[in-house]
Amino acid sequence: MSEPTGAARRRGPFKVGDQVQLTDPKGRHYTFTLEEGKSFHTHKGAFPHDELIGAPEGSVVRTTGNVAYLALRPLLPDYVLSMPRGAAVVYPKDAGQILAMADIFPGARVVEAGVGSGSLSSFLLRAIGDDGMLHSYERRADFAEIATQNVERYFGGPHPAWTLTVGDLQDNLSDTDVDRVILDMLAPWECLEAVSKALVPGGILCAYVATTTQLARTVEAIREHGTFNEPSAWETMVRTWHVEGLAVRPDHRMIGHTGFLLTARRLADGVEPPLRRRRPAKGAYGEDYTGPGGREKSAPGRPDGAAATGRPDGSAEGG
């Protein structure tokens, strides 16, 4: 049985062409590719690449300045934060949430819109494996080129499950029986019709947006479209801790807001989504609301303009 693409680059002694991450005494990282006859130079001295070729991962090398560096292969979260960028990368904390909450599984058929620098593509490809399918769409050719280089550098060559198309998703999407769709773009609501046709019943739509305005419009558009269940939205924040002796405290810096995530599942054809049973907040659909379905959601005669029951038609709820 052959190994999955890229697996051989993740274990065993260091080989020519491997990515190496050095960690200095202050915890700073330096990433480079092993080449015969080359040397790695820092302001603390240098050492030859040949010293690491054939050495086990986790070795320590010393520069000519007698400074020790720990040598390991970069983890994927390390790699995506240090790779060349065209667009901003999807942070590992968000990529992990997408893999978990969008239920990305081995062999899944996934469509991705908005490749950026290839960060999320790398996470998705490793999750679906060689037998899956990832069809990525990117509007900008320069971003697509950078993403291709980053993905192929990580996996050691082209990934057999990956297809990259330069162009708009809504104009080019021809995939059918898709299990998951990931939208990392400015206006995901523009793609709902195309995505709805591509997804299998029960399939998951996951959108990654930066602002509350985008989040609100996407959620309302999904509700209005009528082919998805009630969407869920959230964000994640990561705070590291300093642990040394009795000094145990949160670090002063943290990875705060990077983006919002939302998921919704495709309903079976011809099925209407169940009506929501919770009341909206007072004024949620008031006179100033201009989002999708605003007229239907407002209830005449109420000072705040909100529907009395949370139902689009304002009818009373059952028991």
N, C-alpha and C positions, 0 to 999 in steps of 0.2 A: 504494500500500500504506500503510495507516494505521499510525501509530506505536503501539508497545505502551503500555498504560496507564501514565501517570506519566513516560514517557520525555522528553516535552517540557519537563518541570520539571527535568530534569537537565543541560540544556545551553543555550548561548546567553546573551545579556545578561540581567541581572536584570529580572524583571517583577513587577508588583503581584501579591501573593499568594504569591510565592516565599518559602521558608525561607532565611534567611541566617545563617551562623555567623561571628561576629567573633572574631578572635584578638588578644589584647592583647600588649604587649611581654613579659609574663611567661608567655605561652603559655596563658592562661586563655581559655575559650570562652564566648561569649554567643550564644544563638540567639533569633531573633525573626522575625516575618512582615512582609514589606514592605507598607506601606499609604501611599497618597498623602496628603500633608499631615501625616503623623505625624513624630515625632522620637524618636530613640533616646537615652536618658539614662543616664549612668554617673556615678560620683563623680569622674571625670576630665573632665566636660563632656558635651556633646551634639552631635548632628549630625542633619540632616533626612533622612528616608527617601528623599526625592526625589533626593538626591545619588547614591544607588545605583541607582535605577530607570533602566534603559537602559544602565547601565555594565557592562563585561565582568566576568565572574567572575575573581577574583584581583586586584581593585582594592584600593587602600588609601585609607581615609578618615581624616580628622583631626577630632577633637572641638574644641569651643570652647576646651578646655584644651590644645590642640596635642599630643594623644596620638594616635599612629597605630594604626589597627586594620586588619588584613587581613580582607577580606570574601570568603568562599567559600560555596558551598552545602554544607550538612552531608552527609557521607557517611551511608549507612544505619547503620553502626556508631556514628557520633556521634549520630544521631537517636534510636536506641533507648535510649541511655544517658541522654539528656536529656529524653525525653518524659514526660508525666504517668503515674504508676504507680498501679495498683490492687494488683496482685501484683508480686512480684519478676520482673524481666525475664530472659530467656535471654540470657546474655552473648554478644557477637559471636564470641568464640573457640569457644563451644559451638555456636552457630548455624552457623558455618562448617564445623565437623566434621559436623554433622547433614546439611548440604547435600552434603558430599563422601561421607561413609561410608554414608549412606542412599541415595546415588545419585539425588538429586532432579533430574529432567530436564525440559526444556520439554515441555509437554503432559501431564505426569504427573497421575494421579488420586490425590490425597493426602487422608488423613483425619488430623486433629489433635485430640487431646483434652487440654484444659487450655490455654486461650488466654492467661490471665493478663492482661498489658497489651498484647498484640499484637506483641511483639518478633519471636518466631519466625514468626508469621503473615506479617509483612511480608517476611522473608527468603524464606519458602516461595513467596509469591505472585510475587515478582520472579523466582524461579527457574523456576516452572512456566509463567509467561506467561499471556496472555489465553486461550489455547486449552486450558489445563489445568483442573483442578478441585481446589479446596481446600475441604473441608467440615470446619469447626472446631466442636468441642463444648466448652461451658463451663458448669459447674454454677451459677455465681453470675451473676445478671443485672447486678449493678453492675460486675463485672470485664468482662463482655461489652460493656457500654456504653462503658467506657473504652477497651477494645481497638478497638472500631469507630471511635471518634473518632481514635485514634492512627493506625490504618491508613489511614483516609480522608484525614487531614491529610497523610500522606506521599505518597499517590498522587494527591492532588488531587480525590478523590471516591470513590465506591464502585468496588471492583474487580470486573470482570465474572466472574472465576473463583472468587469467594469466597462461601461460604454459612456463616452462623454460627447454630448452634442452641444454645439455652439448655437444658441438661439433661444427664443422665448418658449417656455414650457407650454403655454396655452396655444401656441401656433404650431408646435412640433410634436406634442405628446401623442404617440400612436400605440403605446404599450397598453395591454389589456391584462386582466386577471392579476393586478398588482396588489400585493399584501400591505404595503406601507408606502406612504408619501410623506416626504419631509420637505417643507417649504421654508427656506431661509432667504427672504426677499422683502422688498419694500412694501409690496401690495399683494399679499397672499390671497385676499378676497377676489382678485381678478381671475384666479385659477380654479375656483371652486367647481365650475361646470365641467372643465376638463378632468379634474381630479376625481369628481364623482363618477364619471363614466369609466375611468381606469380602475378604480378600486373594486375589489371583491366585496360582497356583503360581509360585514364584520371587520373589514380592513380599517386601518388606523391612519388618519390624517394628523400630522404633527407640524405645527407652525412655530417658528422662532422669530420673534419680533423685538425691536429695541425699545419702543415707546408705548406709553399707555394709550395714546391715540390710535396707534396701529392695532394694539391688543383689542380695544373696544370695538373698532370697526370690523376686525376679523371675526370676533365672537358673534356680533350681531348679524354679519353676513352669513355665517354658518347656520345660525338659527333661522334666518330668512330663507335659506336655500331649501331646507326641508328634507334633505336626504341624509342628514347626520343626526346622531343623538346629541344631547346637551353637552357642549364642550366644557372641558376643565382647564383652568389656567393657573399658573404658579410661577414663581421664580426661586432660585436657590442662591444662597450666600455662603461662602466658605471662610472660616476664621481659624488660622493656625494658632498653636499654643507654644509658649516658651516653657520648657521643662528642664530645670537644672537645680538639683538639690531641693532646698525648700522654696526656691523661686519658681512657682508654678502659676502662670498667669497667661491671659490672652496676649498674642502679639499685637503690636500697635497698628500694624497694617493688615488688611484683609481684602479678599476678592469679593467686592460687594455686587452691585447690580451690573450685569452684563447684558441681560435680555430676559424677555418673558417667553415661556413655553406654554403651548396649549395643545390639547389632543381632543379628537372627536372620532367616533366610529361610524362607518358607513352602514346605513340601514338597508334592509332588503328592498328590492324594487317594488314600488307601489305602496310602500308602508309610510304612513304619516308618523312623524315623531310624536311621542307622548307629550301632552301638555305639561308644562312646568307647574309644580304644586306650591311653590313658595311665592310670597308676596314680594314685589320689588320694593326697594327703599323709597321713602317719600320723595317725590320729585325726580325719580330716576328717569322717567319718560315725560318730563314737564314740557312747557312751551319751548324751551331752548334746545330740546333734543332734536337733532336732525339726522340721526342714523337710520339704518334700514328699518322699514316697518313702523316708523314713528307715528304716523297717523292712526294705524290700527292699534297701537299700544296705548294711546292716550284715551282717557275716558271723559267725555263731556260732562260738565257739571262738577267735577272735582277740582278744588282750588290748586292742587299740585299737579294736575294733569295726568296723574298716574292711574293705571287701571286698578280697580278695586280688588281684584283677586289674583293678579299676576297672569291671567289668561289674556291672549291677544285680543279676544273679542269682549272682554270685560264681563263675561258670564260668571254666575256663581259656581263655586266649587262643590263637588259632591261630598258625601260624608266621609 
